[in-house]
Amino acid sequence: MLAGDNVKKFPYKALIRSFLLLGIMLGVSLFLMRGNSEQIIKAITYLKWTDALVLLALASSVTILQGMVFWKIIKMNGYQYSLKDALQNVFISGFISTIFSTTFGKGAQFALVKSKNISWETVCHVGLIDQLMYYIADISLCSFCIFLYQKFFRQLFPELWWVALTGLTITVFIFLGLVLLYIPLINRFVLNLVKKIMAKLKPQGKLTKLLEVIRGFVLEVKLSMGKRNHQFNKYLGVIGLNMVKVLIRNGLMFMVIYLLNDKISFYDFPIYFASACFLEMALSALPVYGDKGTAEIGFVLVFGSFIGNVQATSAMLVWRFFSFYMNAVTGGLVLAFSNQIHLRELLQSENRQTK
């Protein structure tokens, strides 16, 4: 357990904020359905139960692959961490990210690793490697697809093209910013900066602890530079798993459309997958909390150009159900039966962070 049992007040604010965000998603979905609800419901009922199982398996496999990636990275850093713990970790952190925010989900992921007696510095470093390996796969696939079909996207979505290009640029810069910590000159600069801040300000309490964690984290990155070259092939394996994860995650949009529309064939997969990558990068450029609401609109906007707004709205509702709500339900069940962390503790932590 990550916190004591002396919790006196249930932090309702975080829960209320989360329900408001989910309400926005529901409101946007209802708005997109306006005037066509009967046609949309009829299109959704075209989905067979066997199709639903396929979509559930694909959506779940994305989280399972993330668990395998996280497990491999921790093991590569020399720590004992079972695949079961890794899977539990990503399902719970995925639930927290879905209900609250991605940042809070990452915090829950780190807290679960920390509960296995692994230092915060190592936890942060593992998280950094995890993010870098994901960015390499995601940026490679998305940029390849977007520029392969750039003429198509520029003609069909002239304004959204620049939004997607901005999102891709932002993602690349974030990746490069994380990589900078592995450059000796930058690493030394950050270490010296933290040292000077601690010497000049003489901070106390939580700020001291935070600065010490940052210093330890950057120092661990520095020490890792010279001893991980022999694991190059293992890192390639992790990047490969991330590529499969991105293929399934963005390919899920195509699979939903394919199963709902008998006029779509597997030969259409490349352009639909590229469009999913295009949409992902466009959403990355929008400063919206958790993409709640914008993802639904973006899906209909992009894929409505292929299959019409009614079919696109039907597909969006099915896609959101399996990629968002079902993952939330699964993660919530894992959290409910977990003996490592409880929702009350997570909500209390979120409440403290937002004060």
Helices and strands as residue ranges (DSSP letters): H 12-33, H 37-44, H 49-76, H 83-99, H 102-114, H 120-148, H 150-156, H 158-179, G 180-182, H 184-201, H 206-224, G 229-231, H 232-260, G 266-268, H 269-284, G 289-291, H 294-307, H 309-320, I 321-325, H 326-336, H 343-353
